[in-house]
């Protein structure tokens, strides 16, 4: 654990008439986990305000409380006297992030962040892979947990500040010098990254997702914009996908703040993807770095993967590595788990892929990217998560029907919703699809339908190893299921 600090060392001033300066032994947002000497942070939540659990925090000997004005007023109504300092802020999430960063005090010396609707995991992972090829001890942090020199499972793409900085402290102690992190819109909106010092940040794209949380596209985009307007310092570098319409807006913001900019795209960019020649197992790409032409073979499927790799390369260059050294590593990069990953091949040569695509744009992008690699029919299995943005379900169905030859609609993670109603919403966009509720049966049916030259994409869950039904998580892995189905069917035909 880091060295304990007095409350005053964090620059926190009590709003109540308590002038003690307690030693802070940890920072905690869960009253049940409070231990003696902890700073309890009570913020508004999705259901309750954290201040409602103040009594439990006091019983567990919290040393001080950080909250907002509503929390402070509630505490004064409930308790006639509180004998510990209460710090009141109009932005407790920001103060939490910065206070936790000061408490732990260290992070890997080079850190970058990636935001965008799609591609965050791939760009962050490819960035880590490039660093490793250059001899750096590196990790990526995000949807798949912590990967690389250290492995840790995570429940959120962008961890809460208390967990995030504990992880950064621990990996730095283990010698990790470079880290890439996915900056989700939820994480940015809740200011989880505001205490992290970044060398560079990247914008991948902006499409339909998470309207269940943000409600409007403007709110959704503004949350992502916070990475460049607020989290990344003016001394940082910004990598922008200029093929996305929002790229120009990010460019103007970065320019106004005086940040260094590296543009990536297919037309007149610092790093320009000029062409991709596809084959069954990958592609030969031609690109230019500030007018110097380069060529490299990638054992990866899809134009979008080439773009992801170039954005990762730009991030590493922005962090100080020599461009030619970076480009020399690109042929060594490997598929990110659950991202356009080849799961199995049938004895007739047909391929089965798994991808995390769970938005309309991602489904469209991955299907269009697969098409040049597929000689026969393109099949897809799609679903949609329950208790999530309902407005995208029909659009997922539309994208699947438009760009695939055969569509199977199945269950993803229905959570508390009725799976049948979710499938019904998707089917509005793909009325010709085959509906099979059980995911394992859908995968078996899709694999069984494959003819020579065909390819099947199992979309939506990617790297995930469980299926959430109600409040339960059942073991389920698309990669494993696809492999089992291929092996079983091919054995029957042998």
C-alpha positions as CSV (number, residue, x, y, z in Angstrom):
1,X,0.0,0.0,0.0
2,X,1.1,3.6,-0.5
3,X,2.2,5.8,2.3
4,X,-0.7,7.2,4.3
5,X,-1.3,11.0,4.0
6,X,-3.1,13.6,6.2
7,X,-6.4,15.0,4.8
8,X,-4.8,18.4,4.3
9,X,-2.1,16.9,2.0
10,X,-4.9,16.3,-0.5
11,X,-5.9,20.0,-0.4
12,X,-9.3,19.0,1.1
13,X,-10.9,21.5,3.4
14,X,-13.9,20.5,5.6
15,X,-17.2,22.3,5.2
16,X,-18.4,21.5,8.7
17,X,-16.8,22.9,11.9
18,X,-14.4,20.1,12.4
19,X,-10.7,21.1,12.2
20,X,-9.0,17.8,12.8
21,X,-6.5,16.6,10.2
22,X,-6.9,12.8,10.2
23,X,-4.5,10.4,8.6
24,X,-6.2,8.9,5.5
25,X,-5.5,5.2,5.2
26,X,-7.5,4.5,2.0
27,X,-10.3,6.0,-0.1
28,X,-13.5,4.1,-0.6
29,X,-16.9,4.6,-2.2
30,X,-18.6,1.5,-0.7
31,X,-19.6,2.0,2.9
32,X,-19.5,-1.8,3.5
33,X,-15.8,-1.8,2.7
34,X,-14.8,1.1,4.9
35,X,-12.1,0.5,7.4
36,X,-10.7,2.7,10.1
37,X,-9.1,5.8,8.7
38,X,-10.7,5.7,5.3
39,X,-12.1,8.6,3.4
40,X,-15.7,7.8,2.5
41,X,-16.8,9.3,-0.9
42,X,-20.6,9.6,-1.1
43,X,-21.8,10.5,-4.5
44,X,-25.1,10.3,-6.5
45,X,-25.6,6.8,-7.9
46,X,-28.0,5.4,-10.5
47,X,-30.5,4.4,-7.7
48,X,-29.3,6.0,-4.4
49,X,-27.1,8.8,-3.2
50,X,-24.1,7.3,-1.4
51,X,-24.7,9.6,1.6
52,X,-27.6,7.3,2.6
53,X,-25.0,4.9,3.7
54,X,-23.1,7.4,5.9
55,X,-24.2,5.6,9.1
56,X,-22.5,2.4,8.0
57,X,-19.4,4.3,7.1
58,X,-19.3,6.0,10.5
59,X,-19.8,2.7,12.3
60,X,-16.8,1.4,10.3
61,X,-14.7,4.3,11.6
62,X,-14.4,6.4,8.4
63,X,-12.0,9.3,9.1
64,X,-13.7,11.8,6.7
65,X,-16.4,12.2,4.1
66,X,-16.4,13.7,0.6
67,X,-19.8,14.5,-0.9
68,X,-21.8,17.1,-2.8
69,X,-24.2,19.8,-1.5
70,X,-27.2,17.4,-1.5
71,X,-25.2,14.9,0.4
72,X,-24.1,17.4,3.0
73,X,-27.7,18.7,3.5
74,X,-29.0,15.2,3.9
75,X,-26.3,14.4,6.5
76,X,-27.2,17.5,8.5
77,X,-30.8,16.5,8.6
78,X,-30.2,13.0,9.7
79,X,-27.4,13.5,12.1
80,X,-27.4,16.1,14.9
81,X,-23.6,15.9,15.1
82,X,-20.9,14.4,12.9
83,X,-17.5,14.3,14.5
84,X,-15.4,13.8,11.4
85,X,-14.6,16.3,8.6
86,X,-17.1,16.5,5.7
87,X,-15.7,17.9,2.5
88,X,-18.3,19.3,0.1
89,X,-17.7,19.7,-3.6
90,X,-19.9,20.5,-6.6
91,X,-17.9,17.9,-8.5
92,X,-17.1,15.0,-6.1
93,X,-16.3,12.7,-9.0
94,X,-13.5,14.9,-10.2
95,X,-12.2,15.4,-6.7
96,X,-12.3,11.6,-6.1
97,X,-10.2,10.9,-9.2
98,X,-7.6,13.5,-8.4
99,X,-7.5,12.5,-4.7
100,X,-7.1,8.8,-5.4
101,X,-4.3,9.7,-7.9
102,X,-2.5,11.6,-5.1
103,X,-3.1,8.9,-2.6
104,X,-1.4,6.2,-4.7
105,X,1.0,8.6,-6.2
106,X,2.4,6.6,-9.1
107,X,1.5,5.3,-12.5
108,X,3.4,3.8,-15.5
109,X,5.5,6.6,-16.9
110,X,3.9,6.4,-20.4
111,X,0.1,6.1,-20.6
112,X,-2.3,6.6,-23.5
113,X,-6.1,6.5,-23.8
114,X,-8.4,5.5,-26.6
115,X,-12.0,6.5,-27.0
116,X,-14.6,5.9,-29.7
117,X,-17.7,3.8,-30.2
118,X,-15.9,0.9,-31.8
119,X,-12.2,-0.1,-32.0
120,X,-11.1,0.9,-28.5
121,X,-10.1,-2.6,-27.4
122,X,-8.2,-3.3,-30.6
123,X,-6.3,0.0,-30.7
124,X,-5.4,-0.3,-27.1
125,X,-4.2,-3.9,-27.5
126,X,-2.3,-3.2,-30.7
127,X,-0.6,-0.3,-28.9
128,X,0.5,-2.6,-26.2
129,X,1.7,-5.2,-28.7
130,X,3.9,-2.6,-30.5
131,X,5.4,-1.5,-27.2
132,X,6.2,-5.1,-26.4
133,X,7.9,-5.6,-29.8
134,X,10.0,-2.6,-29.0
135,X,11.1,-4.1,-25.7
136,X,8.8,-2.2,-23.3
137,X,7.1,-3.8,-20.3
138,X,3.5,-2.9,-21.2
139,X,-0.2,-3.6,-20.5
140,X,-3.6,-2.6,-22.0
141,X,-6.6,-2.0,-19.7
142,X,-10.2,-2.2,-20.8
143,X,-13.0,-4.5,-21.8
144,X,-10.9,-7.6,-21.7
145,X,-9.4,-6.7,-18.3
146,X,-5.7,-6.0,-17.8
147,X,-3.6,-7.8,-20.5
148,X,0.1,-8.0,-21.2
149,X,2.9,-8.0,-18.6
150,X,0.2,-8.3,-15.9
151,X,-3.3,-10.0,-16.1
152,X,-6.3,-8.9,-14.1
153,X,-10.0,-9.5,-14.7
154,X,-12.2,-6.3,-14.6
155,X,-16.0,-5.7,-14.6
156,X,-15.8,-2.3,-16.2
157,X,-14.1,-1.1,-19.4
158,X,-12.8,1.9,-17.6
159,X,-12.4,1.0,-13.9
160,X,-13.6,3.2,-11.0
161,X,-10.9,5.5,-9.9
162,X,-10.2,3.7,-6.6
163,X,-9.6,0.4,-8.4
164,X,-7.9,2.0,-11.4
165,X,-5.2,3.8,-9.4
166,X,-4.7,0.7,-7.2
167,X,-4.0,-1.2,-10.5
168,X,-1.7,1.5,-11.8
169,X,0.2,1.5,-8.5
170,X,0.6,-2.3,-8.5
171,X,1.6,-2.6,-12.2
172,X,4.1,0.2,-11.8
173,X,5.6,-1.7,-8.8
174,X,5.9,-4.7,-11.1
175,X,8.0,-2.7,-13.5
176,X,5.3,-1.8,-16.1
177,X,6.4,1.4,-17.8
178,X,3.8,1.6,-20.6
179,X,0.0,1.3,-20.4
180,X,-2.9,1.9,-22.8
181,X,-6.4,2.3,-21.5
182,X,-9.8,2.3,-23.0
183,X,-11.8,5.4,-22.2
184,X,-15.4,4.5,-22.3
185,X,-18.1,7.2,-22.5
186,X,-19.4,6.1,-19.1
187,X,-16.0,6.3,-17.6
188,X,-15.4,9.8,-19.1
189,X,-18.8,11.0,-18.1
190,X,-18.1,9.9,-14.5
191,X,-14.5,11.4,-14.7
192,X,-12.8,8.1,-13.8
193,X,-9.7,9.1,-15.8
194,X,-9.3,12.7,-14.5
195,X,-6.5,11.8,-12.2
196,X,-4.4,9.9,-14.9
197,X,-1.6,11.7,-16.7
198,X,-1.7,10.8,-20.4
199,X,1.0,11.3,-23.0
200,X,-1.5,10.9,-25.8
201,X,-5.1,10.0,-26.6
202,X,-6.9,8.7,-29.7
203,X,-10.3,9.0,-31.2
204,X,-11.5,6.0,-33.3
205,X,-15.0,6.8,-34.4
206,X,-18.5,7.9,-33.3
207,X,-21.6,5.9,-34.0
208,X,-24.9,4.7,-32.4
209,X,-24.6,3.2,-28.9
210,X,-25.3,3.8,-25.2
211,X,-28.3,6.0,-25.6
212,X,-29.8,4.2,-22.6
213,X,-27.3,6.0,-20.5
214,X,-26.6,9.3,-22.3
215,X,-30.1,9.8,-23.8
216,X,-28.9,12.0,-26.7
217,X,-26.2,11.8,-29.3
218,X,-24.8,15.2,-28.2
219,X,-24.5,14.0,-24.6
220,X,-22.8,10.8,-25.8
221,X,-20.3,12.7,-28.0
222,X,-19.6,15.3,-25.3
223,X,-18.6,12.6,-22.9
224,X,-16.0,11.4,-25.4
225,X,-14.9,14.9,-26.1
226,X,-14.0,15.3,-22.4
227,X,-10.9,13.1,-23.0
228,X,-9.4,15.8,-25.2
229,X,-10.9,18.9,-23.6
230,X,-10.3,17.9,-20.0
231,X,-8.3,14.8,-19.3
232,X,-5.5,15.2,-21.8
233,X,-3.2,18.2,-21.0
234,X,-2.4,20.8,-23.6
235,X,1.1,19.2,-23.8
236,X,-0.4,15.9,-24.9
237,X,-0.8,14.5,-28.4
238,X,-4.1,13.6,-30.2
239,X,-4.5,10.9,-32.8
240,X,-7.6,11.4,-34.9
241,X,-9.4,9.1,-37.3
242,X,-10.2,11.7,-40.0
243,X,-12.5,9.3,-41.9
244,X,-15.1,9.8,-39.2
245,X,-17.2,12.9,-39.6
246,X,-16.6,13.9,-35.9
247,X,-12.8,13.8,-36.5
248,X,-12.8,17.3,-37.8
249,X,-14.5,18.5,-34.6
250,X,-11.9,16.7,-32.5
251,X,-9.2,18.3,-34.7
252,X,-10.4,21.8,-34.0
253,X,-10.6,21.2,-30.2
254,X,-7.1,19.8,-30.2
255,X,-5.8,22.7,-32.3
256,X,-7.4,25.2,-30.0
257,X,-5.8,23.6,-27.0
258,X,-2.4,23.6,-28.6
259,X,-2.1,19.8,-28.5
260,X,0.1,18.0,-31.1
261,X,-2.0,16.2,-33.7
262,X,-1.4,13.1,-35.8
263,X,-4.2,12.5,-38.3
264,X,-5.0,9.0,-39.6
265,X,-7.2,8.2,-42.6
266,X,-7.5,7.3,-46.2
267,X,-7.0,10.8,-47.7
268,X,-4.2,13.4,-47.1
269,X,-3.4,12.5,-43.5
270,X,-0.1,12.3,-41.6
271,X,-0.6,8.5,-41.6
272,X,-2.6,7.6,-44.7
273,X,-3.9,4.2,-45.6
274,X,-3.6,4.1,-49.4
275,X,-4.6,0.6,-50.2
276,X,-5.4,-2.9,-48.9
277,X,-5.0,-6.1,-51.0
278,X,-7.0,-8.8,-49.3
279,X,-6.5,-12.6,-49.4
280,X,-8.0,-15.5,-47.4
281,X,-5.8,-15.0,-44.3
282,X,-4.9,-11.3,-44.2
283,X,-3.9,-8.3,-46.3
284,X,-1.0,-6.4,-47.8
285,X,-1.4,-2.7,-46.9
286,X,0.2,0.3,-48.5
287,X,0.4,3.5,-46.4
288,X,2.3,6.7,-46.1
289,X,3.9,8.5,-43.2
290,X,4.1,12.1,-44.0
291,X,4.5,11.3,-47.7
292,X,7.0,8.4,-47.2
293,X,5.5,5.3,-48.7
294,X,5.5,2.0,-46.6
295,X,4.2,-1.5,-47.2
296,X,3.5,-4.3,-44.7
297,X,1.8,-7.6,-44.6
298,X,-0.9,-8.0,-41.8
299,X,-2.3,-11.4,-40.8
300,X,-5.5,-9.7,-39.9
301,X,-8.9,-9.6,-41.6
302,X,-10.6,-6.3,-42.6
303,X,-9.8,-2.8,-43.6
304,X,-10.9,-1.5,-40.2
305,X,-8.2,-3.6,-38.6
306,X,-5.6,-1.9,-40.8
307,X,-7.0,1.4,-39.6
308,X,-6.8,0.3,-36.0
309,X,-3.2,-0.7,-36.3
310,X,-2.2,2.6,-37.9
311,X,-3.9,4.5,-35.0
312,X,-2.0,2.3,-32.6
313,X,1.2,3.1,-34.5
314,X,0.5,6.8,-34.3
315,X,0.0,6.6,-30.6
316,X,3.4,4.9,-30.1
317,X,5.1,7.5,-32.3
318,X,3.4,10.3,-30.3
319,X,5.0,8.8,-27.2
320,X,8.4,9.2,-28.6
321,X,9.3,6.1,-30.5
322,X,11.0,6.4,-34.0
323,X,8.4,5.9,-36.8
324,X,10.5,3.3,-38.8
325,X,11.0,1.3,-35.6
326,X,7.3,1.3,-35.0
327,X,6.4,0.3,-38.6
328,X,8.9,-2.6,-38.5
329,X,6.7,-4.2,-35.8
330,X,3.4,-4.1,-37.6
331,X,3.8,-7.4,-39.3
332,X,4.2,-9.1,-35.9
333,X,0.9,-8.0,-34.5
334,X,-1.7,-10.7,-33.8
335,X,-5.5,-10.8,-33.6
336,X,-7.0,-9.3,-30.4
337,X,-9.1,-11.9,-28.5
338,X,-12.7,-11.9,-29.7
339,X,-12.1,-9.3,-32.4
340,X,-12.4,-10.7,-35.9
341,X,-10.8,-13.8,-34.4
342,X,-10.8,-17.0,-36.5
343,X,-12.4,-19.6,-34.2
344,X,-12.3,-22.6,-36.4
345,X,-12.3,-23.9,-40.0
346,X,-14.5,-26.6,-41.3
347,X,-13.1,-29.6,-43.2
348,X,-14.7,-28.1,-46.3
349,X,-12.6,-24.9,-45.9
350,X,-15.4,-22.7,-44.5
351,X,-14.4,-20.4,-41.7
352,X,-16.0,-19.3,-38.4
353,X,-15.1,-16.0,-36.9
354,X,-16.0,-14.4,-33.6
355,X,-16.3,-10.6,-33.1
356,X,-17.5,-8.2,-30.4
357,X,-19.6,-6.2,-32.8
358,X,-22.7,-5.2,-30.9
359,X,-23.6,-1.9,-32.5
360,X,-25.3,-1.2,-35.9
361,X,-22.1,0.4,-37.3
362,X,-19.8,-2.4,-35.9
363,X,-22.0,-5.1,-37.5
364,X,-22.0,-3.2,-40.9
365,X,-18.2,-2.5,-40.7
366,X,-17.2,-6.1,-39.9
367,X,-19.4,-7.6,-42.5
368,X,-18.2,-5.2,-45.2
369,X,-14.6,-5.9,-44.1
370,X,-15.1,-9.7,-44.3
371,X,-16.7,-9.7,-47.8
372,X,-13.5,-9.4,-49.8
373,X,-12.0,-12.3,-47.9
374,X,-15.0,-14.6,-48.6
375,X,-15.5,-16.5,-51.8
376,X,-18.9,-18.0,-50.9
377,X,-21.8,-16.8,-48.7
378,X,-21.4,-14.7,-45.6
379,X,-23.5,-15.8,-42.6
380,X,-24.0,-13.9,-39.3
381,X,-25.4,-14.7,-35.9
382,X,-26.5,-11.6,-34.0
383,X,-28.3,-10.7,-30.8
384,X,-28.5,-7.7,-28.5
385,X,-27.9,-7.1,-24.8
386,X,-30.8,-6.7,-22.4
387,X,-31.2,-3.6,-20.2
388,X,-29.2,-1.7,-22.7
389,X,-29.9,0.8,-25.6
390,X,-33.1,-0.5,-27.1
391,X,-33.0,1.9,-30.1
392,X,-30.1,0.1,-31.7
393,X,-31.7,-3.4,-31.9
394,X,-33.7,-3.0,-35.1
395,X,-30.7,-1.2,-36.7
396,X,-28.5,-4.1,-35.9
397,X,-31.0,-6.4,-37.7
398,X,-31.0,-4.0,-40.7
399,X,-27.2,-4.0,-40.9
400,X,-27.1,-7.8,-40.7
401,X,-29.7,-8.3,-43.4
402,X,-28.2,-5.8,-45.7
403,X,-24.6,-7.0,-45.6
404,X,-24.9,-10.8,-44.9
405,X,-26.5,-13.5,-47.0
406,X,-28.0,-15.5,-44.1
407,X,-28.9,-14.0,-40.7
408,X,-29.5,-15.9,-37.5
409,X,-31.1,-14.0,-34.6
410,X,-30.3,-15.4,-31.1
411,X,-29.9,-14.4,-27.5
412,X,-26.9,-12.3,-26.3
413,X,-27.0,-11.3,-22.7
414,X,-30.7,-10.8,-22.0
415,X,-30.2,-9.9,-18.4
416,X,-33.6,-9.0,-16.8
417,X,-35.4,-8.6,-20.1
418,X,-37.5,-11.2,-21.9
419,X,-35.2,-12.7,-24.5
420,X,-38.1,-13.2,-27.0
421,X,-38.9,-9.5,-27.0
422,X,-35.3,-8.6,-27.7
423,X,-35.2,-10.9,-30.6
424,X,-38.5,-9.5,-31.9
425,X,-37.0,-6.0,-31.9
426,X,-34.0,-7.2,-33.9
427,X,-36.2,-9.1,-36.4
428,X,-38.0,-5.9,-37.2
429,X,-34.8,-5.0,-39.1
430,X,-34.3,-8.4,-40.6
431,X,-37.6,-10.1,-41.2
432,X,-36.0,-12.8,-43.4
433,X,-33.7,-14.0,-40.5
434,X,-33.8,-17.4,-38.9
435,X,-34.7,-17.0,-35.2
436,X,-33.1,-19.5,-32.7
437,X,-33.2,-18.3,-29.1
438,X,-30.7,-20.7,-27.6
439,X,-27.2,-19.4,-28.5
440,X,-25.5,-22.8,-28.6
441,X,-28.1,-24.1,-31.0
442,X,-27.8,-21.0,-33.2
443,X,-24.1,-21.5,-33.5
444,X,-24.5,-25.2,-34.2
445,X,-27.1,-24.4,-36.9
446,X,-24.9,-21.7,-38.4
447,X,-21.8,-23.9,-38.5
448,X,-23.8,-26.8,-40.0
449,X,-25.1,-24.5,-42.8
450,X,-21.5,-23.7,-44.0
451,X,-20.6,-24.8,-47.5
452,X,-17.1,-24.6,-49.2
453,X,-16.0,-20.9,-49.4
454,X,-18.6,-19.7,-46.9
455,X,-17.8,-17.8,-43.7
456,X,-19.8,-17.4,-40.5
457,X,-19.5,-14.5,-38.1
458,X,-20.7,-15.0,-34.5
459,X,-21.2,-11.4,-33.4
460,X,-21.9,-9.6,-30.1
461,X,-20.0,-11.3,-27.3
462,X,-16.4,-11.6,-28.6
463,X,-14.0,-12.5,-25.7
464,X,-16.8,-12.9,-23.1
465,X,-16.8,-16.2,-21.2
466,X,-20.3,-16.0,-19.7
467,X,-23.9,-15.3,-20.7
468,X,-26.0,-13.1,-18.4
469,X,-29.6,-14.4,-18.0
470,X,-31.5,-12.7,-15.2
471,X,-29.1,-12.3,-12.3
472,X,-27.1,-15.4,-13.2
473,X,-24.0,-15.7,-15.3
474,X,-23.7,-19.0,-17.1
475,X,-20.4,-20.3,-18.6
476,X,-20.5,-19.6,-22.3
477,X,-17.7,-18.9,-24.8
478,X,-18.4,-18.2,-28.5
479,X,-14.9,-19.3,-29.4
480,X,-15.1,-22.6,-27.6
481,X,-18.7,-23.3,-28.8
482,X,-17.7,-22.7,-32.4
483,X,-14.7,-25.0,-32.1
484,X,-16.8,-27.7,-30.5
485,X,-19.5,-27.4,-33.2
486,X,-17.0,-27.6,-36.0
487,X,-15.2,-30.6,-34.5
488,X,-18.4,-32.5,-33.8
489,X,-19.9,-31.9,-37.3
490,X,-16.7,-32.7,-39.1
491,X,-16.3,-35.9,-37.1
492,X,-19.8,-37.0,-38.1
493,X,-19.0,-36.4,-41.7
494,X,-15.6,-38.2,-41.6
